[in-house]
Amino acid sequence: MGERRGSGAEGRRSRGPVVAVCVTLTVCLLVTGGVVVLVDRISNAFNEWSPPGASSVEPPVGTIQTPPHDELTGPPEPADVAPASEGTEPERAGADERQPPAADPATRPSAEWLDRVSESTGIPRRALEGYASAQLVLARDLPSCQLSWPTLAGIGYVESHHGTYAGGELDPDGNTTVDVIGIPLDGTNHTRAIPDTDGGQYDGDVEWDRAIGPMQFIPRTWEQWGASLSGGDPDPHNIDDAALSAGRYLCGEGRELTVADDWEAAILTYNHSDEYVADVLAYAHAYADAA
């Protein structure tokens, strides 16, 4: 019995360093595994872009501040656009860029108006041109809708920071220099599952649809409502086409956007969220007031 007790104690002493080493290795592996998981999550967060959530939208430095949501009860008053005068030639970009829209002064805001309103609102001038052009076109084609550019600007900011959220900007022809493409609509991350409808034509994903462009259209919605300001093939990554298409979509079902219920219903079709409606409303009012 005594020998066995001695052997057991010696055995326990001899196993002590081994246990310590095993514990140390286990802790290291757990810590290392945690770091790997954390790095993987960070990598995924950077690789999967999505437009800012409605409740987390914060204006960057220099962007106009919005009024409190509880002070807003309806859409902003219709905002006038000063169209270009007869004989005005559209600004031309390089020959290797997209063909500029056909010369139609009635559907383009004047340079003076763009300069003034862009400075007072903080909206990038080229994005503002797209929103205002959509108002002018729809005032001609769907006058009963009474779409106003601040509504499009509110959506454009919340959806993509006027086409800049993915790190790019709008070129002189209104194309995003970096395509704004959302996360897969696969039912995760609070999304509705939408299997691929465009064969990856617009979003590069052949498994799931993704929202595309500065106004964040779902491909199948773009196929139905997409329109080109210049008369060519509609491009969801072009602010002129995206803004005009968004305006047509909002004006659907005979809506009159100066009526509060119609305006709210239109924005809810874009994103069925009360917070989203409140944010778009706040930015629309702020832009209209600043203009």
C-alpha positions in Angstrom: 0.0 0.0 0.0 2.7 2.5 0.9 4.7 1.8 -2.3 1.6 2.3 -4.3 0.8 5.6 -2.6 4.4 6.7 -3.3 4.1 5.7 -6.9 0.8 7.4 -7.2 2.2 10.7 -5.8 5.2 10.4 -8.1 2.9 9.7 -11.0 0.8 12.7 -10.2 4.0 14.8 -9.9 5.3 13.6 -13.2 2.0 14.2 -14.9 1.8 17.7 -13.6 4.0 19.4 -16.3 2.1 17.4 -18.9 -1.2 18.6 -17.7 0.1 22.2 -17.5 1.4 22.0 -21.1 -2.0 20.6 -22.2 -3.9 23.3 -20.5 -1.6 25.9 -22.0 -2.0 24.5 -25.4 -5.7 24.3 -25.1 -5.9 27.9 -24.0 -3.7 28.9 -26.9 -5.8 27.0 -29.4 -9.0 28.6 -28.0 -7.5 32.0 -28.2 -6.1 31.4 -31.7 -9.4 30.0 -32.8 -11.2 33.0 -31.4 -8.8 35.3 -33.3 -9.4 33.4 -36.5 -13.2 33.6 -36.1 -12.9 37.3 -35.3 -10.7 38.0 -38.3 -13.0 36.0 -40.5 -16.0 38.0 -39.3 -14.2 41.3 -39.9 -13.2 40.1 -43.4 -16.7 39.2 -44.2 -18.0 42.5 -42.9 -15.7 44.3 -45.2 -16.4 42.1 -48.2 -20.2 42.2 -47.9 -21.5 45.6 -48.6 -25.1 46.7 -47.8 -26.7 50.1 -47.8 -27.0 51.7 -44.4 -29.9 50.5 -42.3 -32.6 53.1 -41.8 -32.2 53.5 -38.1 -28.4 53.8 -38.3 -28.1 56.4 -41.1 -25.8 59.2 -40.0 -24.8 62.1 -42.2 -21.0 62.4 -42.9 -19.2 65.6 -42.0 -20.5 68.4 -44.1 -23.9 66.8 -44.9 -27.0 68.7 -44.1 -28.7 67.8 -40.8 -32.2 66.6 -40.9 -35.1 67.8 -38.8 -36.5 65.6 -36.0 -38.8 62.9 -37.3 -41.6 63.8 -35.0 -41.9 67.2 -36.5 -42.6 65.9 -40.0 -46.2 64.9 -40.9 -46.1 64.8 -44.7 -43.9 65.1 -47.9 -42.1 68.4 -48.5 -43.7 71.0 -50.7 -43.1 70.5 -54.4 -39.6 71.9 -55.2 -39.1 73.9 -58.4 -36.3 73.2 -60.9 -35.0 75.9 -63.2 -34.6 74.0 -66.5 -31.9 74.8 -69.0 -32.8 77.4 -71.5 -33.3 76.8 -75.2 -30.1 76.4 -77.1 -28.2 75.1 -74.1 -25.9 72.2 -75.1 -25.4 69.4 -72.6 -22.0 69.1 -71.0 -19.9 66.6 -72.9 -17.5 64.1 -71.4 -14.7 62.2 -73.0 -15.3 60.2 -76.2 -14.6 57.0 -74.3 -17.5 57.6 -71.8 -21.2 57.1 -72.0 -23.1 59.0 -74.7 -24.5 62.2 -73.2 -28.3 62.5 -73.1 -30.0 64.1 -76.2 -30.1 67.8 -76.1 -33.5 68.7 -74.5 -33.3 71.7 -72.3 -36.7 71.1 -70.9 -35.6 67.9 -69.2 -32.3 69.2 -67.8 -31.8 71.6 -64.9 -29.8 74.8 -65.6 -26.2 75.0 -64.6 -26.9 78.0 -62.4 -29.6 76.1 -60.5 -27.4 73.1 -60.1 -24.5 75.2 -58.8 -26.7 77.0 -56.3 -28.7 74.1 -55.0 -25.8 71.7 -54.8 -23.9 74.1 -52.7 -26.8 74.8 -50.4 -27.8 71.2 -49.9 -24.5 69.3 -50.0 -25.8 67.0 -52.7 -23.1 66.2 -55.2 -23.9 68.2 -58.3 -24.0 65.2 -60.7 -26.4 63.3 -58.4 -28.6 66.4 -58.1 -28.7 66.7 -61.9 -30.2 63.2 -62.0 -32.8 63.8 -59.4 -33.9 67.2 -60.9 -33.9 65.8 -64.5 -36.3 63.0 -63.3 -38.6 65.6 -61.9 -38.6 67.6 -65.1 -39.3 64.5 -67.3 -42.1 63.2 -65.0 -43.7 66.6 -64.8 -44.1 66.3 -68.5 -45.0 62.6 -68.8 -46.9 62.1 -65.5 -47.9 65.5 -64.3 -50.6 64.2 -61.9 -47.9 62.4 -59.8 -46.1 65.7 -58.9 -42.8 64.0 -58.1 -40.3 66.3 -56.5 -36.5 65.9 -56.6 -36.1 66.1 -52.8 -37.9 62.8 -52.5 -35.5 61.1 -54.9 -32.6 62.8 -53.1 -33.8 61.5 -49.8 -33.9 58.0 -51.2 -30.6 58.4 -52.9 -28.9 59.4 -49.7 -30.4 56.7 -47.5 -29.7 54.0 -50.1 -26.2 54.8 -51.3 -25.1 58.3 -50.1 -25.8 59.5 -53.6 -23.9 56.7 -55.3 -20.8 57.1 -53.2 -21.3 54.4 -50.5 -19.2 51.8 -52.1 -16.2 54.1 -52.2 -16.6 55.6 -55.7 -18.3 58.7 -57.1 -20.4 59.7 -60.1 -18.5 60.4 -63.3 -19.5 63.3 -65.6 -22.0 61.1 -67.4 -23.6 60.0 -64.2 -22.2 56.5 -63.9 -20.9 55.2 -60.6 -17.1 54.7 -60.8 -17.6 51.7 -58.4 -20.7 49.6 -58.9 -22.9 49.8 -55.8 -24.1 46.2 -55.3 -25.8 45.0 -52.1 -25.4 41.7 -50.2 -27.1 38.5 -51.4 -30.8 38.5 -50.7 -30.6 35.0 -49.3 -32.9 35.3 -46.3 -30.1 36.1 -43.9 -29.1 39.6 -42.5 -32.8 40.6 -42.2 -33.3 40.1 -46.0 -36.1 38.4 -47.9 -34.9 35.4 -49.9 -35.0 36.2 -53.6 -33.3 33.6 -55.8 -31.5 34.9 -58.9 -33.8 36.4 -61.5 -31.3 38.0 -64.0 -28.7 35.3 -64.5 -26.2 37.6 -62.8 -26.6 40.2 -65.6 -26.9 43.2 -63.3 -25.5 42.0 -60.0 -22.9 39.3 -61.0 -24.7 36.7 -58.7 -26.3 33.7 -60.4 -27.6 32.3 -57.1 -29.3 35.2 -55.4 -30.5 38.6 -56.4 -28.7 41.7 -55.0 -29.8 45.3 -55.0 -28.0 47.4 -57.6 -27.0 50.9 -58.4 -27.3 54.2 -56.6 -31.0 53.8 -56.1 -30.6 50.1 -55.1 -33.1 48.3 -57.5 -33.7 44.6 -57.3 -33.0 43.2 -60.8 -36.5 42.0 -61.4 -37.9 45.4 -60.4 -35.4 47.1 -62.7 -36.5 44.9 -65.6 -40.1 46.2 -65.1 -39.4 49.9 -64.4 -36.0 50.6 -65.8 -36.0 53.6 -68.2 -33.3 55.7 -69.8 -33.2 59.4 -69.7 -31.2 59.5 -73.0 -33.3 57.0 -74.8 -30.7 54.2 -74.9 -30.6 51.0 -72.9 -31.4 51.7 -69.2 -28.4 51.4 -66.9 -29.1 50.9 -63.2 -25.6 52.2 -62.4 -26.3 55.5 -64.0 -27.9 58.1 -61.8 -30.0 59.7 -64.6 -31.6 56.3 -65.5 -31.8 55.1 -61.9 -33.5 58.4 -60.7 -35.9 58.4 -63.6 -36.8 54.7 -63.0 -37.2 55.3 -59.3 -39.6 58.2 -60.1 -41.6 56.1 -62.4 -41.8 53.4 -59.8 -42.9 55.8 -57.0 -45.6 57.2 -59.3 -47.1 53.8 -60.0 -50.7 53.0 -59.3 -51.7 56.5 -60.0 -50.2 58.0 -56.8 -50.1 61.7 -56.2 -47.0 62.4 -54.2 -48.2 65.6 -52.7 -50.8 63.6 -50.8 -49.3 62.3 -47.5 -50.9 58.8 -47.7 -49.8 58.3 -51.3 -46.2 59.5 -50.6 -45.9 57.2 -47.6 -47.3 54.3 -49.6 -44.8 55.0 -52.4 -41.8 55.0 -50.0 -43.0 51.8 -48.3 -43.0 50.0 -51.7 -39.3 50.9 -51.8 -38.6 49.5 -48.3 -41.3 48.3 -46.1 -40.0 49.9 -42.9 -41.4 52.8 -40.9 -37.9 53.8 -39.9 -36.9 53.9 -43.6 -39.9 56.1 -44.4 -39.0 58.5 -41.5 -35.4 58.8 -42.6 -36.3 59.5 -46.3 -38.9 62.0 -45.2 -36.4 63.8 -42.9 -33.8 64.1 -45.7 -36.4 65.1 -48.3 -37.5 67.9 -46.0 -34.0 69.0 -45.2 -33.0 69.2 -48.9 -36.2 71.0 -49.8 -35.8 73.5 -47.0 -32.1 74.1 -47.8 -32.8 74.7 -51.5 
